[in-house]
């Protein structure tokens, strides 16, 4: 029953506000010139490999070098720190907030990240599954692979050195994989999401209910 109550609370949050708010910060010190207005729609990177920059948000100038920062995601400008127009700002200064409408898949993923046990990257590095785990995934799929505390599940590749990574969470199946081989993952970011076998029916109920509710809204 507790799981049901918690799930309803999580779902209600997205019923009331089905958006993600993304704050864009100054990448370095410089003088700011805004290129958009509040309530203006913006698009994220495009093209087959996201090689086309997103809608220009602002220009930052340092030592006569201009750099235009584009939107990293589609949505609407919900907040603009317009009082900083023409002013010199420090790196990390919030400048623009984009309200991104969440798709059904994104809502499901956000809820799952709050239900699953997230095994996080111990260091900024590249990761790949240990050979035994990868072999089991290749044969039966990740969600058929049960891992236990102490299992060597991953290999961390850092500074041309490979180091085994041992799992320290609850026993369960690998439900979600958040990394890609040969792509660097920041420290603290999730690598895998693990679900105890007895909670798999709840996970499926989450997915089914969200799909049904958001399909009905369309």
The 8 nearest C-alpha neighbors of each residue, nearest first, counted from 0:
[[1, 3, 2, 4, 5, 6, 7, 201],
 [0, 2, 4, 3, 5, 6, 7, 8],
 [1, 3, 5, 0, 4, 6, 201, 7],
 [4, 2, 0, 6, 1, 5, 7, 201],
 [5, 3, 1, 7, 6, 2, 8, 0],
 [6, 4, 2, 8, 7, 3, 1, 9],
 [5, 7, 9, 3, 8, 4, 2, 10],
 [8, 6, 10, 4, 9, 5, 11, 3],
 [9, 7, 5, 11, 6, 10, 4, 12],
 [10, 8, 6, 12, 7, 11, 5, 110],
 [9, 11, 7, 12, 13, 8, 6, 14],
 [10, 12, 14, 8, 13, 9, 7, 15],
 [11, 13, 10, 9, 15, 14, 16, 8],
 [14, 12, 17, 16, 15, 11, 10, 9],
 [15, 13, 11, 12, 16, 17, 10, 9],
 [16, 14, 13, 12, 11, 17, 10, 18],
 [15, 17, 13, 18, 14, 12, 19, 11],
 [18, 16, 13, 101, 14, 100, 15, 19],
 [19, 17, 100, 101, 99, 16, 98, 20],
 [18, 20, 99, 98, 21, 101, 100, 17],
 [19, 21, 98, 97, 99, 18, 96, 22],
 [20, 22, 97, 96, 19, 23, 98, 99],
 [23, 21, 96, 95, 24, 97, 93, 20],
 [22, 24, 95, 94, 93, 96, 21, 25],
 [25, 23, 93, 91, 92, 94, 26, 22],
 [24, 26, 91, 90, 92, 27, 93, 94],
 [27, 25, 90, 24, 91, 28, 92, 59],
 [26, 28, 90, 25, 89, 29, 91, 88],
 [29, 27, 89, 90, 88, 61, 25, 87],
 [28, 30, 61, 60, 87, 59, 88, 31],
 [29, 31, 87, 60, 86, 59, 85, 88],
 [32, 30, 59, 85, 84, 86, 58, 29],
 [31, 33, 58, 84, 57, 85, 59, 34],
 [34, 32, 57, 35, 56, 58, 84, 31],
 [33, 35, 57, 56, 55, 32, 58, 36],
 [36, 34, 56, 33, 39, 37, 57, 55],
 [37, 35, 39, 38, 76, 79, 34, 33],
 [36, 38, 76, 39, 77, 79, 78, 35],
 [39, 37, 76, 75, 77, 36, 40, 78],
 [38, 40, 76, 37, 75, 36, 41, 35],
 [41, 39, 75, 74, 76, 38, 42, 73],
 [40, 42, 73, 74, 54, 75, 39, 70],
 [43, 41, 73, 54, 53, 72, 70, 74],
 [42, 44, 72, 53, 73, 71, 70, 45],
 [43, 45, 53, 52, 49, 51, 71, 50],
 [46, 44, 49, 51, 50, 43, 52, 47],
 [45, 47, 49, 48, 51, 50, 44, 52],
 [46, 48, 49, 45, 50, 51, 44, 52],
 [47, 49, 50, 46, 45, 51, 44, 52],
 [50, 48, 45, 46, 44, 51, 47, 52],
 [49, 51, 48, 46, 45, 52, 44, 47],
 [50, 52, 45, 44, 49, 46, 53, 48],
 [53, 51, 44, 69, 50, 45, 54, 43],
 [52, 54, 44, 43, 69, 70, 42, 71],
 [53, 55, 69, 70, 42, 41, 56, 43],
 [56, 54, 69, 68, 57, 53, 34, 70],
 [57, 55, 34, 69, 35, 68, 70, 33],
 [58, 56, 33, 34, 32, 68, 67, 55],
 [57, 59, 67, 32, 66, 31, 68, 33],
 [58, 60, 31, 66, 30, 29, 65, 67],
 [61, 59, 65, 30, 29, 64, 63, 66],
 [60, 62, 29, 64, 63, 30, 65, 59],
 [61, 63, 64, 60, 29, 65, 30, 28],
 [64, 62, 61, 60, 65, 29, 59, 30],
 [63, 65, 61, 60, 62, 66, 59, 29],
 [66, 64, 60, 59, 63, 58, 67, 61],
 [65, 67, 59, 58, 60, 68, 64, 57],
 [68, 66, 58, 57, 55, 59, 69, 65],
 [69, 67, 57, 56, 55, 58, 66, 70],
 [70, 68, 55, 53, 54, 56, 52, 71],
 [69, 71, 53, 43, 54, 72, 56, 55],
 [72, 70, 43, 53, 44, 69, 73, 42],
 [73, 71, 43, 70, 42, 74, 44, 99],
 [72, 74, 42, 43, 41, 99, 70, 71],
 [75, 73, 99, 98, 41, 40, 97, 100],
 [74, 76, 40, 98, 97, 39, 38, 41],
 [77, 75, 97, 38, 37, 39, 78, 96],
 [78, 76, 97, 96, 38, 98, 37, 75],
 [79, 77, 96, 76, 95, 37, 80, 97],
 [78, 80, 95, 81, 37, 94, 96, 77],
 [79, 81, 94, 82, 83, 95, 78, 93],
 [80, 82, 83, 79, 84, 33, 94, 36],
 [81, 83, 84, 80, 86, 85, 79, 94],
 [82, 84, 86, 81, 80, 85, 31, 88],
 [83, 85, 32, 86, 81, 82, 31, 33],
 [86, 84, 31, 32, 30, 83, 87, 33],
 [85, 87, 83, 30, 84, 31, 88, 29],
 [86, 88, 30, 29, 31, 85, 89, 28],
 [89, 87, 28, 29, 30, 86, 92, 90],
 [88, 90, 28, 92, 91, 27, 29, 87],
 [91, 89, 27, 28, 25, 26, 92, 88],
 [90, 92, 25, 24, 26, 89, 93, 27],
 [91, 93, 24, 25, 90, 89, 94, 88],
 [94, 92, 24, 23, 95, 91, 22, 25],
 [95, 93, 80, 24, 23, 79, 92, 25],
 [94, 96, 79, 23, 22, 78, 93, 80],
 [95, 97, 22, 78, 21, 77, 76, 23],
 [98, 96, 76, 21, 75, 77, 20, 74],
 [99, 97, 20, 75, 74, 77, 19, 18],
 [98, 100, 74, 19, 18, 97, 73, 101],
 [101, 99, 18, 17, 74, 102, 19, 98],
 [102, 100, 18, 17, 105, 99, 106, 19],
 [101, 103, 105, 104, 106, 100, 17, 213],
 [102, 104, 106, 105, 107, 213, 210, 101],
 [103, 105, 107, 102, 106, 108, 101, 210],
 [106, 104, 108, 102, 107, 103, 101, 109],
 [107, 105, 109, 103, 108, 104, 110, 101],
 [106, 108, 104, 110, 105, 109, 111, 206],
 [107, 109, 105, 111, 106, 110, 112, 104],
 [110, 108, 106, 112, 111, 107, 105, 113],
 [111, 109, 107, 113, 112, 108, 106, 114],
 [112, 110, 114, 108, 113, 109, 115, 107],
 [111, 113, 109, 110, 115, 114, 108, 117],
 [114, 112, 111, 110, 115, 109, 116, 117],
 [113, 115, 111, 112, 110, 116, 202, 194],
 [116, 114, 192, 194, 112, 193, 111, 113],
 [115, 117, 193, 192, 118, 194, 114, 168],
 [118, 116, 192, 189, 191, 115, 119, 193],
 [119, 117, 191, 189, 190, 192, 116, 120],
 [120, 118, 189, 187, 188, 190, 117, 121],
 [119, 121, 187, 186, 122, 188, 190, 189],
 [122, 120, 186, 119, 187, 123, 188, 124],
 [123, 121, 186, 120, 124, 185, 187, 184],
 [124, 122, 185, 186, 184, 183, 120, 121],
 [123, 125, 183, 157, 184, 122, 156, 155],
 [124, 126, 183, 156, 181, 182, 155, 184],
 [127, 125, 155, 154, 180, 156, 124, 153],
 [126, 128, 180, 154, 153, 129, 155, 125],
 [129, 127, 153, 133, 152, 154, 132, 130],
 [128, 130, 153, 152, 132, 131, 154, 133],
 [129, 131, 133, 132, 134, 128, 153, 152],
 [132, 130, 134, 133, 129, 135, 128, 152],
 [131, 133, 135, 129, 134, 130, 128, 136],
 [134, 132, 136, 130, 135, 128, 131, 137],
 [133, 135, 137, 131, 132, 136, 130, 138],
 [136, 134, 132, 138, 133, 137, 139, 131],
 [135, 137, 140, 141, 133, 134, 138, 139],
 [138, 136, 134, 135, 140, 139, 133, 141],
 [137, 139, 135, 136, 140, 134, 133, 141],
 [140, 138, 136, 137, 143, 135, 141, 144],
 [141, 139, 136, 142, 143, 137, 138, 135],
 [142, 140, 136, 144, 143, 173, 174, 139],
 [143, 141, 174, 173, 144, 172, 140, 145],
 [142, 144, 141, 140, 139, 172, 145, 173],
 [145, 143, 141, 172, 142, 173, 146, 135],
 [146, 144, 172, 171, 143, 173, 147, 170],
 [145, 147, 170, 171, 172, 150, 144, 148],
 [146, 148, 170, 150, 149, 169, 171, 145],
 [149, 147, 167, 166, 150, 168, 170, 169],
 [148, 150, 166, 165, 167, 147, 151, 168],
 [151, 149, 165, 166, 148, 147, 152, 146],
 [150, 152, 165, 164, 153, 166, 163, 149],
 [151, 153, 129, 150, 165, 128, 132, 166],
 [154, 152, 128, 129, 164, 127, 151, 163],
 [153, 155, 163, 127, 162, 164, 126, 129],
 [154, 156, 126, 162, 161, 125, 163, 157],
 [157, 155, 161, 125, 160, 124, 126, 159],
 [158, 156, 124, 160, 159, 155, 161, 125],
 [157, 159, 160, 156, 161, 124, 125, 155],
 [160, 158, 157, 156, 161, 155, 162, 125],
 [159, 161, 157, 158, 156, 162, 155, 154],
 [162, 160, 156, 155, 154, 157, 159, 163],
 [161, 163, 155, 154, 164, 160, 156, 157],
 [164, 162, 154, 153, 155, 151, 165, 161],
 [165, 163, 153, 154, 151, 152, 162, 155],
 [166, 164, 151, 150, 149, 152, 167, 163],
 [165, 167, 148, 149, 150, 168, 152, 151],
 [168, 166, 148, 149, 165, 169, 147, 118],
 [169, 167, 148, 166, 170, 118, 116, 147],
 [170, 168, 171, 148, 147, 167, 195, 116],
 [169, 171, 147, 146, 195, 148, 168, 145],
 [170, 172, 195, 194, 145, 196, 193, 146],
 [171, 173, 145, 144, 194, 193, 142, 174],
 [174, 172, 193, 142, 141, 175, 144, 192],
 [173, 175, 142, 193, 192, 172, 194, 141],
 [176, 174, 192, 191, 173, 177, 193, 141],
 [177, 175, 191, 178, 190, 192, 174, 173],
 [178, 176, 190, 191, 189, 175, 179, 192],
 [179, 177, 190, 176, 180, 184, 182, 126],
 [178, 180, 182, 181, 177, 126, 127, 183],
 [181, 179, 127, 182, 126, 178, 125, 183],
 [180, 182, 125, 179, 183, 126, 127, 156],
 [183, 181, 180, 179, 125, 184, 178, 126],
 [182, 184, 125, 124, 181, 185, 123, 126],
 [185, 183, 123, 124, 125, 182, 186, 188],
 [186, 184, 123, 188, 187, 183, 122, 124],
 [187, 185, 122, 123, 120, 121, 188, 184],
 [188, 186, 120, 119, 185, 121, 189, 122],
 [187, 189, 119, 120, 186, 185, 190, 184],
 [190, 188, 119, 118, 117, 191, 120, 177],
 [189, 191, 177, 119, 178, 118, 120, 176],
 [190, 192, 176, 118, 175, 177, 189, 117],
 [193, 191, 117, 175, 115, 116, 174, 173],
 [194, 192, 173, 116, 174, 172, 115, 171],
 [193, 195, 171, 172, 115, 174, 196, 116],
 [196, 194, 171, 198, 197, 170, 172, 193],
 [195, 197, 198, 199, 171, 194, 172, 170],
 [196, 198, 195, 199, 200, 194, 201, 171],
 [199, 197, 201, 196, 195, 200, 202, 194],
 [198, 200, 202, 201, 196, 197, 203, 194],
 [201, 199, 203, 202, 198, 204, 197, 196],
 [202, 200, 204, 198, 199, 203, 205, 2],
 [203, 201, 199, 205, 204, 200, 198, 206],
 [202, 204, 200, 206, 205, 201, 207, 199],
 [205, 203, 201, 207, 202, 206, 208, 200],
 [206, 204, 202, 203, 208, 207, 209, 201],
 [205, 207, 203, 209, 204, 208, 210, 107],
 [208, 206, 204, 210, 205, 209, 203, 211],
 [209, 207, 211, 205, 210, 206, 204, 212],
 [208, 210, 212, 206, 211, 207, 213, 205],
 [211, 209, 207, 213, 208, 212, 214, 206],
 [212, 210, 208, 214, 209, 213, 207, 215],
 [211, 213, 209, 215, 214, 210, 208, 216],
 [212, 214, 216, 215, 210, 211, 209, 103],
 [215, 213, 211, 216, 217, 212, 210, 103],
 [214, 216, 212, 213, 217, 211, 210, 209],
 [217, 215, 213, 214, 212, 211, 210, 103],
 [216, 214, 215, 213, 212, 211, 103, 210]]
